[in-house]
Amino acid sequence: MTQRIPLQNLTTDPSVSHHTPSSQPSHAQPSSYQPPHRSKPPKLGHVYVREIGGFFQRIRRRSNWLLMALYFGLPWVNWGDRPLVWFDLSAQEFHLFAATFYPQDFILLTWILVLCAFGLFLITVAAGRVWCGYSCPQSVWTFLFIWFEHRLEGPRHRRIRRDKAPRTLDTLWRKTAKHTAWLLIALATGATFVGYFTPIRALVVDFISLNAHPWALFWIGFFTVFTYLNAGWLRHQVCLHMCPYSRFQSAMFDANTLIVSYDAARGEPRRNHLQGNHLQGNHLKNNHLHKGIETTRVGDCIDCELCVQVCPTGIDIRDGLQYECIGCAACIDACDSVMARINKPLGLVRYTTERALSGKTTRFWRPQLIAYAVALLSMVVLLVSFLNARVPIDVDIVRDRQTLFEGTADGRVINYYNVTLRNHDSQPHRYALSAAGLPGLRLQGVETIEVEANKTRHLRIALTVEEDTLRLPSHSIELHFVALDDPSITSSNETRFLGPQRE
């Protein structure tokens, strides 16, 4: 009967002596295969990351450069007379491209954050932690710092050797240059972040001339230190111990999730990478009976540990799925480069699923993924519908608290109101004001007001009515605002009209 050949033999007998290939007879059965070396969990210390090229790393680098270009460039782009993206806290106006939002629009921010969360969940169920590997700010800035580290201190083996050797002038100037570059990047990051809240052109001029506001200096310093520590020193520790996503993302994985995996069925048992390919049959024998014929098998993995050296979190992908893996695919490119040199098929480490590794068909559409997709699509449709139905006018009416009402000699009562009118549209409008709710109620003074696009106007209006029409000390009235050039833009606001107490 045909027997299945196990992938690897993890049972070793110390009493069995291991013979060299030349001295062991071909019919001998004692196993000389040793269990593959398993790396220890990532250390808390510094991880020396080796730089690697490849298909996925080109994608990651291009996406990282694009994201950094957007981050550093958006504050410098103007939309008319204001920055394209500007969170003006003092005026409580938040400009995003052509739109302007106000504190009462924070429900939109909550909605957008929920959309981002569901989008992240959908991506995680479908493709694992690709967000972490290609788009997360922590990963983007960490890889940028590693890029400068590699060019100023040299490749991985040289950095390790320099750190173990006594300090020399060459080592000192390289490390000084590296940390100077890190601090400059961190300073630019902090200044750019503050530039989203203060026009960056004026901020840079004030910063260079030492006239910047103390709070601006504080936040620039805070984010400079924050970036320098996170991307330069903490690095993988942020991903392992500070990021909550790394802890709960495994709950969204299933057997059909696309993850970075090592094909143990093909790679085990490993062979010594120092031996030539012609020694495969004589090195690390794993002898089993297959159809009555003695066979010798050795895996494609040569145990070079290049996949470990390029990992930014310092893990060994051959140990299986681990929450520390950020899905950056550096190990894939590293392993593929080795497989190409030894004339082996690529993909020993690859993006795959657990079902594919076990020889089953991967199902992309499954209930969990469909549920996230439907929820995300529904919220996007509702958000777009809300934005389309949103009237581009906002009115706040506050009664004058200093003067409840005034009486005139001709028997009329006057109430004063402070009105804030915001034009959310991308074009200016002239609005007509009218009042209703009491017989003979009319405006005194201004009856129309013009507001520029995405601007706010403040005005004080007066309403007057004959005292004889007031039956109660307080009456409900409405103020109407209608755009003269577009009657669909309208707003009705209820307020109170006060008068004297009647006995």
Long-range contacts (C-beta under 8 A, 24 or more apart in sequence): 2-290, 2-291, 3-288, 3-289, 3-290, 5-288, 5-290, 5-295, 5-297, 6-288, 7-264, 7-265, 7-268, 8-33, 8-35, 8-36, 8-264, 8-268, 8-269, 8-286, 8-299, 9-33, 9-269, 9-286, 10-35, 21-279, 21-282, 21-283, 21-285, 26-294, 27-294, 29-287, 31-285, 31-286, 31-287, 32-284, 32-285, 33-269, 33-284, 33-285, 33-286, 34-284, 36-268, 36-269, 36-270, 36-301, 36-303, 36-318, 37-270, 37-303, 38-316, 38-318, 38-319, 39-305, 39-308, 39-315, 39-316, 39-318, 39-319, 41-315, 42-236, 42-240, 42-313, 42-314, 42-315, 42-324, 43-314, 44-237, 47-235, 47-236, 47-311, 47-312, 47-313, 47-314, 48-156, 48-159, 48-160, 48-309, 49-146, 49-156, 49-309, 49-310, 49-311, 49-312, 50-155, 50-156, 50-306, 50-309, 50-310, 50-334, 51-146, 51-147, 51-150, 51-155, 51-156, 51-310, 52-306, 52-310, 52-330, 52-333, 52-334, 52-337, 53-333, 53-337, 54-329, 54-330, 54-332, 54-333, 54-334, 54-336, 54-337, 55-333, 55-336, 56-328, 56-329, 56-330, 56-332, 56-333, 57-329, 57-330, 57-333, 59-134, 60-133, 60-134, 60-143, 60-328, 60-329, 61-143, 63-134, 63-135, 64-134, 64-140, 64-143, 64-144, 67-135, 67-137, 67-140, 68-140, 68-144, 71-192, 72-188, 72-192, 74-196, 75-192, 75-195, 75-196, 75-199, 75-200, 76-200, 76-201, 82-199, 83-199, 83-200, 85-196, 86-196, 86-197, 86-199, 87-196, 87-197, 88-197, 89-197, 91-456, 93-454, 93-456, 95-454, 98-426, 98-454, 99-424, 99-426, 99-454, 100-422, 100-424, 100-454, 102-394, 102-422, 104-394, 108-383, 108-386, 108-387, 111-379, 111-383, 111-386, 112-383, 114-379, 115-376, 115-379, 115-380, 115-383, 118-372, 118-375, 118-376, 118-379, 119-376, 120-245, 121-252, 121-372, 122-369, 122-372, 122-373, 122-376, 124-249, 124-252, 124-253, 124-257, 125-252, 125-253, 125-254, 125-257, 125-368, 125-369, 125-372, 126-257, 126-258, 126-364, 126-369, 127-257, 127-258, 127-327, 127-351, 128-249, 128-253, 128-257, 128-258, 128-259, 128-260, 128-327, 129-245, 129-246, 129-249, 129-325, 129-326, 129-327, 130-327, 132-239, 132-245, 132-246, 132-326, 132-327, 132-328, 133-326, 133-327, 133-328, 133-329, 134-327, 134-328, 136-326, 138-230, 138-231, 138-238, 138-239, 138-243, 139-239, 139-312, 139-326, 139-328, 141-185, 141-189, 141-227, 141-230, 141-231, 142-230, 142-231, 142-235, 142-236, 142-312, 143-312, 144-185, 144-231, 145-182, 145-185, 145-231, 145-232, 145-235, 146-312, 148-178, 148-181, 148-182, 148-185, 149-178, 152-177, 152-178, 152-181, 153-178, 156-309, 179-232, 182-228, 182-231, 182-232, 183-224, 183-228, 185-227, 185-231, 186-223, 186-224, 186-225, 186-226, 186-227, 186-228, 186-231, 186-232, 187-220, 187-224, 189-223, 189-224, 189-227, 190-219, 190-220, 190-221, 190-222, 190-223, 190-224, 190-226, 190-227, 191-220, 193-219, 193-220, 193-223, 194-219, 194-220, 194-223, 235-312, 236-312, 236-313, 236-314, 236-324, 239-313, 239-324, 239-326, 240-313, 240-324, 246-323, 246-324, 246-326, 247-323, 249-323, 250-323, 252-368, 253-321, 254-366, 254-368, 255-353, 255-354, 255-355, 256-353, 256-354, 256-355, 256-362, 256-363, 256-364, 256-366, 257-353, 257-354, 258-351, 258-352, 258-353, 259-321, 259-325, 259-327, 259-351, 259-352, 259-353, 259-354, 260-317, 260-325, 260-327, 260-329, 260-331, 260-332, 260-349, 260-350, 260-351, 261-317, 261-320, 261-321, 261-349, 261-350, 261-351, 261-352, 261-353, 261-354, 261-357, 262-301, 262-307, 262-317, 262-318, 262-320, 262-348, 262-349, 263-347, 263-348, 263-349, 263-350, 263-352, 263-357, 264-318, 265-357, 266-299, 266-300, 266-348, 267-299, 267-300, 267-301, 267-318, 267-348, 268-299, 268-301, 269-297, 269-298, 269-299, 270-299, 270-301, 270-302, 270-303, 271-298, 271-299, 271-301, 271-302, 271-303, 272-302, 272-303, 273-302, 273-303, 273-304, 277-342, 277-343, 300-339, 300-344, 300-345, 300-348, 301-348, 302-338, 302-342, 304-338, 306-334, 306-335, 306-337, 306-338, 307-331, 307-334, 307-335, 307-349, 309-334, 310-334, 317-349, 318-349, 321-354, 390-424, 391-489, 391-490, 391-491, 392-423, 392-424, 392-425, 392-489, 393-421, 393-422, 393-423, 393-424, 393-425, 393-429, 393-431, 393-481, 393-483, 393-489, 393-490, 393-491, 394-421, 394-422, 394-424, 394-491, 395-419, 395-420, 395-421, 395-422, 395-479, 395-481, 395-491, 395-493, 396-420, 397-479, 397-493, 397-495, 399-495, 399-496, 399-498, 400-460, 404-498, 405-498, 405-499, 405-500, 407-467, 407-500, 408-464, 411-466, 411-467, 411-468, 412-464, 412-465, 412-466, 412-467, 413-464, 413-465, 413-466, 413-467, 413-470, 413-497, 413-499, 413-500, 414-444, 414-462, 414-463, 414-464, 415-462, 415-463, 415-464, 415-497, 415-498, 416-460, 416-461, 416-462, 417-460, 417-461, 417-462, 417-463, 417-479, 417-495, 418-458, 418-459, 418-460, 419-458, 419-459, 419-460, 419-461, 419-479, 420-456, 420-457, 420-458, 421-449, 421-451, 421-456, 421-457, 421-458, 421-459, 421-481, 422-451, 422-455, 422-456, 422-457, 423-451, 423-452, 423-453, 423-454, 423-455, 423-456, 423-457, 424-454, 425-453, 425-454, 425-489, 426-453, 426-454, 427-453, 428-452, 428-453, 428-455, 429-483, 429-484, 429-485, 429-486, 429-489, 430-483, 430-484, 430-485, 431-481, 431-482, 431-483, 431-484, 432-481, 432-482, 432-484, 433-461, 433-479, 433-480, 433-481, 434-479, 434-480, 434-482, 435-463, 435-477, 435-478, 435-479, 435-480, 436-477, 436-478, 436-480, 437-475, 437-476, 437-477, 437-478, 437-497, 438-465, 438-469, 438-470, 438-475, 438-477, 438-497, 439-465, 439-469, 440-465, 440-466, 440-469, 441-465, 441-477, 441-497, 448-484, 463-497, 465-497, 465-499, 467-499, 467-500, 470-497, 470-499, 470-500, 470-502, 471-502, 472-499, 472-502, 473-498, 473-499, 473-500, 473-501, 473-502, 474-498, 474-499, 475-499
